[in-house]
Amino acid sequence: MGLGSVKSELSSIIGELESIEAGLRNDFEGIGSERAAARIREFIEECERARRALNRVNPSNLSEAFLEKSGKGKS
């Protein structure tokens, strides 16, 4: 799985979590829905930090050792 695929999948997960959070906030009252929605928001923020970190990765700067380990290095 390439870096672009990972970033795309992470964006998809974030979108799904945001939908779940919005549903909890809008469709449920009481039963701890605000607390659950807040925890999901915290996790979304962690995922967004991970996505920002991945966006800063320049694939051309990956070490040859990493590329060889992942099967993408020069043979």
PyRosetta script that sets phi, psi and omega in degrees:
from pyrosetta import init, pose_from_sequence

init()
pose = pose_from_sequence("MGLGSVKSELSSIIGELESIEAGLRNDFEGIGSERAAARIREFIEECERARRALNRVNPSNLSEAFLEKSGKGKS")
pose.set_psi(1, 124.7)
pose.set_omega(1, -178.4)
pose.set_phi(2, -80.6)
pose.set_psi(2, 167.9)
pose.set_omega(2, -179.1)
pose.set_phi(3, -59.3)
pose.set_psi(3, -41.0)
pose.set_omega(3, 178.9)
pose.set_phi(4, -62.1)
pose.set_psi(4, -39.7)
pose.set_omega(4, 178.3)
pose.set_phi(5, -65.0)
pose.set_psi(5, -40.4)
pose.set_omega(5, 179.5)
pose.set_phi(6, -64.0)
pose.set_psi(6, -45.1)
pose.set_omega(6, 179.7)
pose.set_phi(7, -63.7)
pose.set_psi(7, -40.1)
pose.set_omega(7, 179.1)
pose.set_phi(8, -64.8)
pose.set_psi(8, -44.7)
pose.set_omega(8, 179.3)
pose.set_phi(9, -63.4)
pose.set_psi(9, -41.0)
pose.set_omega(9, 178.9)
pose.set_phi(10, -63.7)
pose.set_psi(10, -40.8)
pose.set_omega(10, 177.1)
pose.set_phi(11, -62.6)
pose.set_psi(11, -39.7)
pose.set_omega(11, 178.1)
pose.set_phi(12, -63.9)
pose.set_psi(12, -43.3)
pose.set_omega(12, 178.7)
pose.set_phi(13, -62.3)
pose.set_psi(13, -43.5)
pose.set_omega(13, 179.1)
pose.set_phi(14, -60.2)
pose.set_psi(14, -44.3)
pose.set_omega(14, 178.9)
pose.set_phi(15, -60.4)
pose.set_psi(15, -42.7)
pose.set_omega(15, 178.7)
pose.set_phi(16, -65.3)
pose.set_psi(16, -41.7)
pose.set_omega(16, 178.3)
pose.set_phi(17, -64.0)
pose.set_psi(17, -39.0)
pose.set_omega(17, 177.8)
pose.set_phi(18, -63.1)
pose.set_psi(18, -37.5)
pose.set_omega(18, 177.6)
pose.set_phi(19, -65.4)
pose.set_psi(19, -43.3)
pose.set_omega(19, 177.7)
pose.set_phi(20, -62.5)
pose.set_psi(20, -44.7)
pose.set_omega(20, 179.7)
pose.set_phi(21, -59.7)
pose.set_psi(21, -46.0)
pose.set_omega(21, -179.5)
pose.set_phi(22, -62.5)
pose.set_psi(22, -40.2)
pose.set_omega(22, 178.2)
pose.set_phi(23, -62.5)
pose.set_psi(23, -42.2)
pose.set_omega(23, 177.7)
pose.set_phi(24, -62.3)
pose.set_psi(24, -42.5)
pose.set_omega(24, -177.5)
pose.set_phi(25, -70.2)
pose.set_psi(25, -34.8)
pose.set_omega(25, -173.3)
pose.set_phi(26, -94.5)
pose.set_psi(26, -35.2)
pose.set_omega(26, -170.2)
pose.set_phi(27, -99.2)
pose.set_psi(27, -15.2)
pose.set_omega(27, -177.7)
pose.set_phi(28, -124.5)
pose.set_psi(28, 142.0)
pose.set_omega(28, 175.2)
pose.set_phi(29, -129.3)
pose.set_psi(29, 145.6)
pose.set_omega(29, -177.9)
pose.set_phi(30, 72.8)
pose.set_psi(30, -150.8)
pose.set_omega(30, -179.7)
pose.set_phi(31, 35.9)
pose.set_psi(31, 29.7)
pose.set_omega(31, 175.6)
pose.set_phi(32, 76.1)
pose.set_psi(32, 18.2)
pose.set_omega(32, -176.1)
pose.set_phi(33, -62.5)
pose.set_psi(33, -38.1)
pose.set_omega(33, 179.2)
pose.set_phi(34, -65.0)
pose.set_psi(34, -41.2)
pose.set_omega(34, 179.1)
pose.set_phi(35, -65.3)
pose.set_psi(35, -42.9)
pose.set_omega(35, 178.5)
pose.set_phi(36, -64.3)
pose.set_psi(36, -43.5)
pose.set_omega(36, 179.3)
pose.set_phi(37, -63.6)
pose.set_psi(37, -38.6)
pose.set_omega(37, 179.0)
pose.set_phi(38, -65.0)
pose.set_psi(38, -39.2)
pose.set_omega(38, 179.1)
pose.set_phi(39, -67.7)
pose.set_psi(39, -39.0)
pose.set_omega(39, 176.3)
pose.set_phi(40, -63.6)
pose.set_psi(40, -40.7)
pose.set_omega(40, 177.7)
pose.set_phi(41, -59.4)
pose.set_psi(41, -42.7)
pose.set_omega(41, 178.2)
pose.set_phi(42, -59.8)
pose.set_psi(42, -42.4)
pose.set_omega(42, 179.6)
pose.set_phi(43, -67.5)
pose.set_psi(43, -38.2)
pose.set_omega(43, 175.8)
pose.set_phi(44, -58.3)
pose.set_psi(44, -43.6)
pose.set_omega(44, -179.7)
pose.set_phi(45, -64.0)
pose.set_psi(45, -36.5)
pose.set_omega(45, 175.8)
pose.set_phi(46, -64.1)
pose.set_psi(46, -43.0)
pose.set_omega(46, 178.2)
pose.set_phi(47, -63.8)
pose.set_psi(47, -39.4)
pose.set_omega(47, 178.7)
pose.set_phi(48, -65.9)
pose.set_psi(48, -37.0)
pose.set_omega(48, 175.6)
pose.set_phi(49, -63.4)
pose.set_psi(49, -41.7)
pose.set_omega(49, 177.9)
pose.set_phi(50, -62.9)
pose.set_psi(50, -42.0)
pose.set_omega(50, 179.4)
pose.set_phi(51, -63.7)
pose.set_psi(51, -41.6)
pose.set_omega(51, 177.8)
pose.set_phi(52, -62.2)
pose.set_psi(52, -40.1)
pose.set_omega(52, 178.5)
pose.set_phi(53, -63.9)
pose.set_psi(53, -42.5)
pose.set_omega(53, 178.3)
pose.set_phi(54, -64.5)
pose.set_psi(54, -35.9)
pose.set_omega(54, 179.0)
pose.set_phi(55, -65.2)
pose.set_psi(55, -23.2)
pose.set_omega(55, 179.0)
pose.set_phi(56, -84.8)
pose.set_psi(56, -10.3)
pose.set_omega(56, -179.8)
pose.set_phi(57, -75.6)
pose.set_psi(57, 127.2)
pose.set_omega(57, 176.1)
pose.set_phi(58, -101.6)
pose.set_psi(58, 107.5)
pose.set_omega(58, -176.5)
pose.set_phi(59, -55.6)
pose.set_psi(59, -27.3)
pose.set_omega(59, -179.7)
pose.set_phi(60, -72.1)
pose.set_psi(60, -12.7)
pose.set_omega(60, 178.9)
pose.set_phi(61, -96.4)
pose.set_psi(61, 2.6)
pose.set_omega(61, 179.8)
pose.set_phi(62, -67.5)
pose.set_psi(62, 141.1)
pose.set_omega(62, -177.2)
pose.set_phi(63, -68.5)
pose.set_psi(63, 152.2)
pose.set_omega(63, 177.7)
pose.set_phi(64, -59.5)
pose.set_psi(64, -36.9)
pose.set_omega(64, 179.2)
pose.set_phi(65, -62.1)
pose.set_psi(65, -42.1)
pose.set_omega(65, 178.5)
pose.set_phi(66, -64.7)
pose.set_psi(66, -44.3)
pose.set_omega(66, -179.0)
pose.set_phi(67, -63.1)
pose.set_psi(67, -40.1)
pose.set_omega(67, 178.2)
pose.set_phi(68, -66.2)
pose.set_psi(68, -41.2)
pose.set_omega(68, 179.8)
pose.set_phi(69, -63.0)
pose.set_psi(69, -36.8)
pose.set_omega(69, -179.0)
pose.set_phi(70, -84.8)
pose.set_psi(70, 0.3)
pose.set_omega(70, 177.8)
pose.set_phi(71, 81.7)
pose.set_psi(71, 16.5)
pose.set_omega(71, -177.7)
pose.set_phi(72, -116.8)
pose.set_psi(72, 6.2)
pose.set_omega(72, -178.7)
pose.set_phi(73, -82.6)
pose.set_psi(73, 173.9)
pose.set_omega(73, 177.7)
pose.set_phi(74, -72.9)
pose.set_psi(74, 139.9)
pose.set_omega(74, 179.0)
pose.set_phi(75, -110.0)
pose.dump_pdb("model.pdb")
